[in-house]
Amino acid sequence: MHVAIAGAHGQVARRLSRLLSARGDRVTGIVRNPDHAADVAADGAGPVVLDLERTDPEAVAAGLSGVDAVVFSAGAGPGSGDARKQTVDHGAAVLLGDAALAAGVSRYLLVSSMGVEQVRGIGTPAGVDPAFVAYLRAKLAAEHDLLARDGLALTVLRPGGLTDAPGTGQVTLAASAPRGQVPRDDVAAVLVALLDAPATAGLVLELVGGDVPVADAVAAAVRPVGGPASG
């Protein structure tokens, strides 16, 4: 498989690149900062320096030739203003989707965030930091716009609070999961499993730590409740 990862210098994305390259997949790592290219290459990915805030879908599509799937794991970061959350967490995610379609790539994994349902509609959740509300709104807008793109086989993954604890290989993955945390190692492992499960296209899944092995959790996500295992 050839996978392009936007935000390839992020902590989840770097773990994902290592997992994919270790099993023999080809990885293209899209980064904004040229100083990050060496780290991306060390992870086993081919770095491509491209600023998704200041380009167009055609320019990005030119770099997606031969790609089988794209993963958006970029983010403006906690210290960024509301405007950058819109241009990165929303705008860049949608631009990557448009570029993928232009390049004939349908498979897309969007790393979103648990908690986005709190900001659906016009209400503002009480007691939530305004900067985090802006982040959630941008993520939810990206989900909405990408799910509406005809021809895009999108899976949305909403992790809970991210930690640097060692991965356990066991998770809770469901359309609605209890609030909680999840190691970045396990987020990356779930992304690999989702790439291997095209039947998850169209699903929006929440992810926290749990007691179900990753492969089993992904398999269960694509089975009807109470239905038999596929295959």
C-alpha positions in Angstrom: 0.0 0.0 0.0 1.1 3.6 -0.7 -0.2 6.0 2.0 0.2 9.7 2.0 0.1 11.3 5.5 -0.6 15.0 6.0 1.0 16.4 9.2 3.6 13.7 9.0 5.7 15.3 11.8 2.9 15.0 14.3 3.2 12.5 17.2 0.5 10.1 15.9 1.6 10.5 12.3 5.2 9.6 13.1 4.1 6.5 14.8 1.9 5.6 11.9 4.7 6.1 9.4 7.0 3.8 11.4 4.3 1.1 11.5 3.5 1.3 7.8 7.1 1.4 6.7 8.1 -1.4 9.0 5.6 -3.8 7.3 6.8 -2.8 3.8 4.2 -0.1 2.8 5.3 3.0 1.0 4.7 6.3 2.9 4.7 9.8 1.6 4.9 12.3 4.5 3.6 15.8 3.8 5.1 18.5 6.1 4.9 22.3 6.1 8.3 22.9 7.7 11.4 21.8 5.7 13.3 21.4 8.9 11.1 18.4 9.7 11.9 16.5 6.5 14.9 14.6 8.1 12.7 13.3 10.9 10.1 12.2 8.5 12.7 10.3 6.4 14.0 8.7 9.5 10.5 7.3 10.2 10.7 5.6 6.8 8.5 8.0 4.8 9.4 10.0 1.8 9.1 13.7 2.8 7.2 16.2 0.7 7.3 19.8 1.8 4.0 21.4 1.1 2.0 24.0 3.0 -1.6 22.9 2.8 -2.7 26.4 4.0 -1.1 28.1 1.0 -1.7 25.8 -2.0 -4.5 24.4 -4.1 -5.9 21.0 -4.7 -4.2 20.6 -8.0 -0.7 21.2 -6.6 -1.4 18.6 -3.9 -2.9 16.1 -6.3 0.3 16.2 -8.4 2.1 14.7 -5.4 -0.5 11.9 -4.9 0.2 9.9 -8.0 0.1 6.2 -7.2 -1.2 6.8 -3.7 -3.8 4.3 -2.4 -5.0 6.2 0.6 -4.5 9.5 2.4 -4.5 10.2 6.1 -5.1 13.7 7.6 -3.3 13.9 10.9 -2.3 17.6 10.8 -3.4 20.2 13.4 -2.8 23.8 14.1 -1.7 23.0 17.6 -2.9 24.1 21.0 -1.1 27.5 20.9 -2.6 28.6 17.6 -5.4 31.1 17.2 -8.9 30.4 16.0 -8.1 31.5 12.5 -5.4 28.8 12.1 -7.6 26.2 13.5 -10.0 27.0 10.6 -7.3 27.0 7.9 -5.6 23.8 9.1 -8.0 21.6 11.0 -10.9 22.5 8.7 -9.5 24.0 5.5 -6.4 21.8 5.0 -8.4 18.7 5.7 -11.0 19.5 3.1 -8.3 20.6 0.6 -6.6 17.2 1.0 -9.9 15.5 0.2 -10.4 17.6 -2.9 -6.8 16.8 -4.0 -7.3 13.1 -3.3 -10.4 13.0 -5.5 -8.6 15.0 -8.3 -5.8 12.4 -8.1 -8.2 9.4 -8.3 -7.6 8.5 -4.6 -10.9 7.6 -2.8 -9.7 6.2 0.5 -9.3 8.9 3.3 -8.8 8.6 7.0 -9.5 11.8 9.0 -8.1 12.0 12.5 -10.7 14.2 14.3 -11.4 14.4 18.0 -13.7 13.1 20.6 -15.9 15.8 21.9 -16.9 17.4 18.6 -20.6 16.5 19.3 -20.5 19.1 22.1 -20.3 21.9 19.6 -22.8 20.6 17.0 -25.4 23.3 16.4 -25.1 26.9 17.7 -24.6 26.2 21.4 -21.3 26.6 23.2 -20.6 24.0 25.9 -20.2 25.4 29.4 -16.9 25.1 31.1 -14.9 24.3 27.9 -11.9 26.4 27.0 -12.8 28.7 24.1 -9.7 27.7 22.2 -10.7 24.1 22.5 -14.2 24.9 21.4 -12.8 26.6 18.2 -10.7 23.4 17.6 -13.7 21.2 18.0 -15.8 23.4 15.7 -13.1 23.2 13.0 -12.8 19.4 13.3 -16.6 19.0 13.1 -16.8 21.2 10.1 -14.1 19.1 8.4 -16.0 15.9 9.1 -19.2 17.4 7.7 -17.6 18.7 4.5 -15.7 15.5 3.8 -18.5 13.2 4.5 -20.5 15.1 1.9 -17.8 14.6 -0.8 -19.1 12.2 -3.4 -16.6 9.5 -4.2 -14.6 9.9 -1.0 -14.4 6.7 1.0 -13.9 8.4 4.3 -13.4 7.0 7.8 -13.5 9.5 10.7 -11.5 8.5 13.8 -12.2 10.5 16.9 -9.6 9.7 19.6 -10.0 10.7 23.2 -7.3 12.4 25.2 -3.9 11.5 23.8 -1.2 10.1 26.0 2.4 9.0 25.5 1.9 5.9 27.6 3.0 2.7 25.9 0.4 1.2 23.7 -1.5 -1.8 25.0 -2.9 -3.0 21.7 -6.4 -3.0 23.3 -9.0 -0.3 22.8 -12.6 0.7 22.8 -13.7 1.6 19.3 -17.4 2.5 18.7 -19.8 5.0 17.2 -20.1 6.3 20.7 -17.5 5.6 23.4 -17.2 6.8 26.9 -14.9 9.8 27.4 -11.4 8.7 28.2 -7.8 8.6 27.1 -5.8 6.6 24.6 -2.1 6.1 24.0 -0.8 7.6 20.7 0.7 4.2 20.0 -2.8 2.7 19.9 -4.2 5.4 17.8 -1.5 4.7 15.2 -2.2 1.0 15.4 -6.0 1.6 14.8 -5.2 3.8 11.8 -3.2 0.9 10.3 -6.1 -1.5 10.9 -8.6 1.0 9.4 -6.4 1.3 6.3 -6.7 -2.5 6.0 -10.5 -2.4 6.4 -12.0 -0.5 3.5 -15.5 -1.6 4.8 -15.1 1.1 7.5 -15.6 3.8 4.9 -18.5 6.0 5.9 -18.1 5.3 9.6 -17.4 7.8 12.4 -15.7 6.0 15.2 -14.6 7.1 18.7 -11.5 5.7 20.3 -10.3 5.3 23.9 -8.4 2.8 25.8 -10.1 -0.5 26.4 -9.8 -4.3 26.5 -10.5 -5.3 22.9 -7.6 -6.1 20.6 -7.3 -3.6 17.8 -8.0 -6.0 15.0 -11.1 -7.3 16.8 -12.3 -3.8 17.5 -12.0 -2.8 13.9 -13.7 -6.0 12.7 -16.6 -5.4 15.2 -17.0 -1.9 13.9 -18.0 -3.1 10.5 -20.3 -5.8 11.6 -24.0 -5.3 12.2 -24.8 -5.4 15.9 -25.5 -9.1 16.7 -24.5 -10.1 13.2 -22.0 -12.8 12.2 -18.3 -12.0 11.6 -17.6 -11.3 7.9 -15.6 -13.9 6.0 
